[in-house]
Each structure stands twice: as C-alpha cells, then as structure tokens.
Amino acid sequence: MYYTDRGIEELERRRGEEQVSVALLAEHLRTFTDLHPEFETAVDRLATWLARVDDEEDDDE
C-alpha cells in the first residue's frame, strides 16, 4: 500500500458501508477547500476527474 492510500483505506474502513449523494460530497469538498485553500487545485482536479470518469470509460471502448 502506498502512503497516500492510507487515507483512502481509512475512508473505506470507516465509511465504506454508507451511501452519500454527489451533492453532499461536493459540499464536503467545498468545506475542505475553504479550510485548506492550499489543496484547492488538487480537489478541483479530483472533482473534475470524478465528474468525467464515465466519459473516460466510454473512450476506452
């Protein structure tokens, strides 16, 4: 496991059974970037990637 996966693993372990809306996820991402503006670019890239992930899968076919 990569060091960067530790947070992902914790998220999956602690919240993996929950279902959340994309609207709630977006709200949490906005709150996070308000509290940690130095991560704004990374969060924006992640959000853009998540928004387009199905488009990428369609391109691979």
Biopython code that builds the backbone (N, CA, C, O; Angstrom):
import numpy as np
from Bio.PDB.StructureBuilder import StructureBuilder

atoms = [
    (1, "MET", "N", (0.847, -1.177, 0.000)),
    (1, "MET", "CA", (0.000, 0.000, 0.000)),
    (1, "MET", "C", (0.889, 1.236, 0.000)),
    (1, "MET", "O", (1.864, 1.312, 0.747)),
    (2, "TYR", "N", (0.550, 2.184, -0.829)),
    (2, "TYR", "CA", (1.266, 3.453, -0.856)),
    (2, "TYR", "C", (0.871, 4.285, 0.358)),
    (2, "TYR", "O", (-0.230, 4.149, 0.891)),
    (3, "TYR", "N", (1.787, 5.148, 0.785)),
    (3, "TYR", "CA", (1.495, 6.033, 1.904)),
    (3, "TYR", "C", (0.231, 6.835, 1.629)),
    (3, "TYR", "O", (-0.577, 7.053, 2.531)),
    (4, "THR", "N", (0.058, 7.277, 0.381)),
    (4, "THR", "CA", (-1.103, 8.100, 0.036)),
    (4, "THR", "C", (-2.405, 7.320, 0.099)),
    (4, "THR", "O", (-3.480, 7.918, 0.152)),
    (5, "ASP", "N", (-2.329, 6.015, 0.095)),
    (5, "ASP", "CA", (-3.539, 5.194, 0.179)),
    (5, "ASP", "C", (-4.079, 5.083, 1.597)),
    (5, "ASP", "O", (-5.199, 4.610, 1.789)),
    (6, "ARG", "N", (-3.319, 5.504, 2.581)),
    (6, "ARG", "CA", (-3.744, 5.338, 3.969)),
    (6, "ARG", "C", (-5.065, 6.045, 4.243)),
    (6, "ARG", "O", (-5.945, 5.488, 4.900)),
    (7, "GLY", "N", (-5.206, 7.253, 3.748)),
    (7, "GLY", "CA", (-6.454, 7.983, 3.933)),
    (7, "GLY", "C", (-7.613, 7.329, 3.206)),
    (7, "GLY", "O", (-8.736, 7.288, 3.708)),
    (8, "ILE", "N", (-7.328, 6.821, 2.019)),
    (8, "ILE", "CA", (-8.364, 6.128, 1.248)),
    (8, "ILE", "C", (-8.794, 4.867, 1.980)),
    (8, "ILE", "O", (-9.985, 4.569, 2.071)),
    (9, "GLU", "N", (-7.833, 4.135, 2.497)),
    (9, "GLU", "CA", (-8.143, 2.915, 3.248)),
    (9, "GLU", "C", (-8.965, 3.235, 4.499)),
    (9, "GLU", "O", (-9.911, 2.518, 4.826)),
    (10, "GLU", "N", (-8.600, 4.317, 5.198)),
    (10, "GLU", "CA", (-9.365, 4.713, 6.389)),
    (10, "GLU", "C", (-10.788, 5.105, 6.009)),
    (10, "GLU", "O", (-11.745, 4.726, 6.684)),
    (11, "LEU", "N", (-10.921, 5.859, 4.934)),
    (11, "LEU", "CA", (-12.252, 6.255, 4.464)),
    (11, "LEU", "C", (-13.101, 5.029, 4.162)),
    (11, "LEU", "O", (-14.260, 4.953, 4.570)),
    (12, "GLU", "N", (-12.531, 4.085, 3.459)),
    (12, "GLU", "CA", (-13.272, 2.873, 3.113)),
    (12, "GLU", "C", (-13.636, 2.074, 4.363)),
    (12, "GLU", "O", (-14.751, 1.563, 4.477)),
    (13, "ARG", "N", (-12.698, 1.968, 5.293)),
    (13, "ARG", "CA", (-12.942, 1.205, 6.515)),
    (13, "ARG", "C", (-14.024, 1.865, 7.382)),
    (13, "ARG", "O", (-14.908, 1.187, 7.904)),
    (14, "ARG", "N", (-13.945, 3.181, 7.527)),
    (14, "ARG", "CA", (-14.860, 3.873, 8.434)),
    (14, "ARG", "C", (-16.204, 4.216, 7.802)),
    (14, "ARG", "O", (-17.221, 4.248, 8.495)),
    (15, "ARG", "N", (-16.221, 4.472, 6.494)),
    (15, "ARG", "CA", (-17.454, 4.951, 5.862)),
    (15, "ARG", "C", (-17.897, 4.102, 4.680)),
    (15, "ARG", "O", (-18.837, 4.463, 3.972)),
    (16, "GLY", "N", (-17.223, 2.974, 4.462)),
    (16, "GLY", "CA", (-17.443, 2.171, 3.269)),
    (16, "GLY", "C", (-18.852, 1.647, 3.084)),
    (16, "GLY", "O", (-19.259, 1.374, 1.955)),
    (17, "GLU", "N", (-19.595, 1.500, 4.145)),
    (17, "GLU", "CA", (-20.958, 0.976, 4.039)),
    (17, "GLU", "C", (-21.994, 2.076, 3.797)),
    (17, "GLU", "O", (-23.154, 1.785, 3.504)),
    (18, "GLU", "N", (-21.575, 3.336, 3.920)),
    (18, "GLU", "CA", (-22.511, 4.453, 3.768)),
    (18, "GLU", "C", (-22.774, 4.763, 2.297)),
    (18, "GLU", "O", (-21.953, 4.470, 1.427)),
    (19, "GLN", "N", (-23.919, 5.352, 2.044)),
    (19, "GLN", "CA", (-24.231, 5.881, 0.731)),
    (19, "GLN", "C", (-24.417, 7.379, 0.890)),
    (19, "GLN", "O", (-25.130, 7.831, 1.786)),
    (20, "VAL", "N", (-23.775, 8.148, 0.021)),
    (20, "VAL", "CA", (-23.892, 9.603, 0.070)),
    (20, "VAL", "C", (-24.231, 10.123, -1.322)),
    (20, "VAL", "O", (-23.935, 9.491, -2.336)),
    (21, "SER", "N", (-24.847, 11.269, -1.338)),
    (21, "SER", "CA", (-25.162, 11.881, -2.625)),
    (21, "SER", "C", (-23.943, 12.634, -3.140)),
    (21, "SER", "O", (-23.053, 13.000, -2.372)),
    (22, "VAL", "N", (-23.914, 12.854, -4.414)),
    (22, "VAL", "CA", (-22.849, 13.651, -5.013)),
    (22, "VAL", "C", (-22.929, 15.083, -4.483)),
    (22, "VAL", "O", (-21.901, 15.739, -4.310)),
    (23, "ALA", "N", (-24.137, 15.567, -4.226)),
    (23, "ALA", "CA", (-24.302, 16.911, -3.669)),
    (23, "ALA", "C", (-23.641, 17.023, -2.299)),
    (23, "ALA", "O", (-23.003, 18.033, -2.004)),
    (24, "LEU", "N", (-23.787, 16.000, -1.460)),
    (24, "LEU", "CA", (-23.147, 16.020, -0.147)),
    (24, "LEU", "C", (-21.623, 15.957, -0.292)),
    (24, "LEU", "O", (-20.904, 16.670, 0.408)),
    (25, "LEU", "N", (-21.137, 15.117, -1.185)),
    (25, "LEU", "CA", (-19.701, 15.050, -1.433)),
    (25, "LEU", "C", (-19.174, 16.405, -1.891)),
    (25, "LEU", "O", (-18.132, 16.854, -1.414)),
    (26, "ALA", "N", (-19.876, 17.057, -2.808)),
    (26, "ALA", "CA", (-19.460, 18.373, -3.285)),
    (26, "ALA", "C", (-19.428, 19.390, -2.143)),
    (26, "ALA", "O", (-18.518, 20.216, -2.068)),
    (27, "GLU", "N", (-20.410, 19.330, -1.267)),
    (27, "GLU", "CA", (-20.444, 20.231, -0.113)),
    (27, "GLU", "C", (-19.225, 20.006, 0.783)),
    (27, "GLU", "O", (-18.599, 20.966, 1.232)),
    (28, "HIS", "N", (-18.892, 18.757, 1.041)),
    (28, "HIS", "CA", (-17.723, 18.441, 1.871)),
    (28, "HIS", "C", (-16.422, 18.891, 1.196)),
    (28, "HIS", "O", (-15.509, 19.373, 1.866)),
    (29, "LEU", "N", (-16.340, 18.734, -0.121)),
    (29, "LEU", "CA", (-15.144, 19.189, -0.840)),
    (29, "LEU", "C", (-15.005, 20.706, -0.757)),
    (29, "LEU", "O", (-13.901, 21.222, -0.584)),
    (30, "ARG", "N", (-16.125, 21.421, -0.880)),
    (30, "ARG", "CA", (-16.074, 22.886, -0.745)),
    (30, "ARG", "C", (-15.624, 23.289, 0.657)),
    (30, "ARG", "O", (-14.791, 24.182, 0.814)),
    (31, "THR", "N", (-16.171, 22.637, 1.659)),
    (31, "THR", "CA", (-15.776, 22.928, 3.044)),
    (31, "THR", "C", (-14.293, 22.665, 3.243)),
    (31, "THR", "O", (-13.594, 23.464, 3.866)),
    (32, "PHE", "N", (-13.812, 21.546, 2.714)),
    (32, "PHE", "CA", (-12.399, 21.209, 2.846)),
    (32, "PHE", "C", (-11.515, 22.272, 2.198)),
    (32, "PHE", "O", (-10.518, 22.688, 2.789)),
    (33, "THR", "N", (-11.868, 22.718, 0.991)),
    (33, "THR", "CA", (-11.031, 23.726, 0.331)),
    (33, "THR", "C", (-11.139, 25.084, 1.016)),
    (33, "THR", "O", (-10.190, 25.866, 0.972)),
    (34, "ASP", "N", (-12.261, 25.378, 1.639)),
    (34, "ASP", "CA", (-12.359, 26.607, 2.427)),
    (34, "ASP", "C", (-11.396, 26.558, 3.616)),
    (34, "ASP", "O", (-10.764, 27.559, 3.953)),
    (35, "LEU", "N", (-11.293, 25.393, 4.244)),
    (35, "LEU", "CA", (-10.410, 25.230, 5.399)),
    (35, "LEU", "C", (-8.952, 25.048, 5.000)),
    (35, "LEU", "O", (-8.054, 25.403, 5.764)),
    (36, "HIS", "N", (-8.707, 24.501, 3.818)),
    (36, "HIS", "CA", (-7.354, 24.195, 3.352)),
    (36, "HIS", "C", (-7.174, 24.675, 1.914)),
    (36, "HIS", "O", (-7.089, 23.854, 1.001)),
    (37, "PRO", "N", (-7.115, 25.986, 1.698)),
    (37, "PRO", "CA", (-7.054, 26.511, 0.329)),
    (37, "PRO", "C", (-5.827, 26.054, -0.456)),
    (37, "PRO", "O", (-5.824, 26.110, -1.685)),
    (38, "GLU", "N", (-4.796, 25.607, 0.237)),
    (38, "GLU", "CA", (-3.597, 25.144, -0.469)),
    (38, "GLU", "C", (-3.861, 23.857, -1.264)),
    (38, "GLU", "O", (-3.061, 23.484, -2.122)),
    (39, "PHE", "N", (-4.975, 23.185, -0.981)),
    (39, "PHE", "CA", (-5.329, 21.960, -1.706)),
    (39, "PHE", "C", (-6.414, 22.193, -2.756)),
    (39, "PHE", "O", (-6.955, 21.238, -3.313)),
    (40, "GLU", "N", (-6.728, 23.440, -3.023)),
    (40, "GLU", "CA", (-7.810, 23.758, -3.956)),
    (40, "GLU", "C", (-7.592, 23.134, -5.333)),
    (40, "GLU", "O", (-8.523, 22.573, -5.911)),
    (41, "THR", "N", (-6.378, 23.227, -5.858)),
    (41, "THR", "CA", (-6.104, 22.682, -7.186)),
    (41, "THR", "C", (-6.284, 21.169, -7.209)),
    (41, "THR", "O", (-6.900, 20.630, -8.129)),
    (42, "ALA", "N", (-5.752, 20.485, -6.203)),
    (42, "ALA", "CA", (-5.885, 19.024, -6.160)),
    (42, "ALA", "C", (-7.342, 18.602, -6.038)),
    (42, "ALA", "O", (-7.773, 17.663, -6.706)),
    (43, "VAL", "N", (-8.099, 19.281, -5.198)),
    (43, "VAL", "CA", (-9.514, 18.941, -5.018)),
    (43, "VAL", "C", (-10.282, 19.223, -6.308)),
    (43, "VAL", "O", (-11.155, 18.447, -6.694)),
    (44, "ASP", "N", (-9.959, 20.327, -6.971)),
    (44, "ASP", "CA", (-10.621, 20.654, -8.233)),
    (44, "ASP", "C", (-10.331, 19.585, -9.282)),
    (44, "ASP", "O", (-11.230, 19.177, -10.019)),
    (45, "ARG", "N", (-9.089, 19.134, -9.352)),
    (45, "ARG", "CA", (-8.732, 18.079, -10.311)),
    (45, "ARG", "C", (-9.448, 16.775, -9.989)),
    (45, "ARG", "O", (-9.926, 16.090, -10.893)),
    (46, "LEU", "N", (-9.524, 16.428, -8.710)),
    (46, "LEU", "CA", (-10.243, 15.218, -8.312)),
    (46, "LEU", "C", (-11.715, 15.323, -8.682)),
    (46, "LEU", "O", (-12.284, 14.381, -9.235)),
    (47, "ALA", "N", (-12.334, 16.455, -8.384)),
    (47, "ALA", "CA", (-13.757, 16.640, -8.694)),
    (47, "ALA", "C", (-14.004, 16.564, -10.197)),
    (47, "ALA", "O", (-14.983, 15.962, -10.638)),
    (48, "THR", "N", (-13.129, 17.167, -10.974)),
    (48, "THR", "CA", (-13.269, 17.115, -12.430)),
    (48, "THR", "C", (-13.115, 15.686, -12.928)),
    (48, "THR", "O", (-13.875, 15.242, -13.789)),
    (49, "TRP", "N", (-12.139, 14.968, -12.393)),
    (49, "TRP", "CA", (-11.932, 13.576, -12.790)),
    (49, "TRP", "C", (-13.161, 12.739, -12.449)),
    (49, "TRP", "O", (-13.629, 11.955, -13.274)),
    (50, "LEU", "N", (-13.686, 12.905, -11.228)),
    (50, "LEU", "CA", (-14.876, 12.160, -10.827)),
    (50, "LEU", "C", (-16.074, 12.498, -11.711)),
    (50, "LEU", "O", (-16.865, 11.618, -12.052)),
    (51, "ALA", "N", (-16.208, 13.760, -12.077)),
    (51, "ALA", "CA", (-17.330, 14.167, -12.921)),
    (51, "ALA", "C", (-17.250, 13.532, -14.306)),
    (51, "ALA", "O", (-18.276, 13.293, -14.943)),
    (52, "ARG", "N", (-16.031, 13.260, -14.770)),
    (52, "ARG", "CA", (-15.842, 12.774, -16.145)),
    (52, "ARG", "C", (-15.441, 11.311, -16.235)),
    (52, "ARG", "O", (-15.172, 10.828, -17.335)),
    (53, "VAL", "N", (-15.391, 10.592, -15.129)),
    (53, "VAL", "CA", (-14.872, 9.223, -15.135)),
    (53, "VAL", "C", (-15.627, 8.325, -16.120)),
    (53, "VAL", "O", (-15.004, 7.491, -16.777)),
    (54, "ASP", "N", (-16.921, 8.468, -16.237)),
    (54, "ASP", "CA", (-17.683, 7.654, -17.191)),
    (54, "ASP", "C", (-17.321, 8.001, -18.630)),
    (54, "ASP", "O", (-17.323, 7.125, -19.494)),
    (55, "ASP", "N", (-17.013, 9.254, -18.895)),
    (55, "ASP", "CA", (-16.599, 9.670, -20.237)),
    (55, "ASP", "C", (-15.313, 8.965, -20.633)),
    (55, "ASP", "O", (-15.170, 8.536, -21.778)),
    (56, "GLU", "N", (-14.376, 8.839, -19.702)),
    (56, "GLU", "CA", (-13.111, 8.168, -19.969)),
    (56, "GLU", "C", (-13.320, 6.702, -20.260)),
    (56, "GLU", "O", (-12.654, 6.149, -21.135)),
    (57, "GLU", "N", (-14.241, 6.049, -19.538)),
    (57, "GLU", "CA", (-14.527, 4.642, -19.776)),
    (57, "GLU", "C", (-15.137, 4.452, -21.160)),
    (57, "GLU", "O", (-14.833, 3.471, -21.838)),
    (58, "ASP", "N", (-15.993, 5.377, -21.587)),
    (58, "ASP", "CA", (-16.592, 5.292, -22.915)),
    (58, "ASP", "C", (-15.541, 5.439, -24.004)),
    (58, "ASP", "O", (-15.641, 4.798, -25.051)),
    (59, "ASP", "N", (-14.527, 6.280, -23.769)),
    (59, "ASP", "CA", (-13.462, 6.495, -24.744)),
    (59, "ASP", "C", (-12.582, 5.262, -24.918)),
    (59, "ASP", "O", (-12.000, 5.066, -25.984)),
    (60, "ASP", "N", (-12.478, 4.433, -23.886)),
    (60, "ASP", "CA", (-11.623, 3.256, -23.929)),
    (60, "ASP", "C", (-12.221, 2.121, -24.747)),
    (60, "ASP", "O", (-11.501, 1.207, -25.148)),
    (61, "GLU", "N", (-13.518, 2.162, -25.001)),
    (61, "GLU", "CA", (-14.188, 1.061, -25.702)),
    (61, "GLU", "C", (-13.985, 1.142, -27.179)),
    (61, "GLU", "O", (-14.482, 0.293, -27.918)),
]
sb = StructureBuilder()
sb.init_structure("model")
sb.init_model(0)
sb.init_chain("A")
sb.init_seg("    ")
for serial, (resi, resn, name, xyz) in enumerate(atoms, 1):
    if name == "N":
        sb.init_residue(resn, " ", resi, " ")
    sb.init_atom(name, np.array(xyz, "f"), 0.0, 1.0, " ", f" {name:<3s}", serial, name[0])
structure = sb.get_structure()
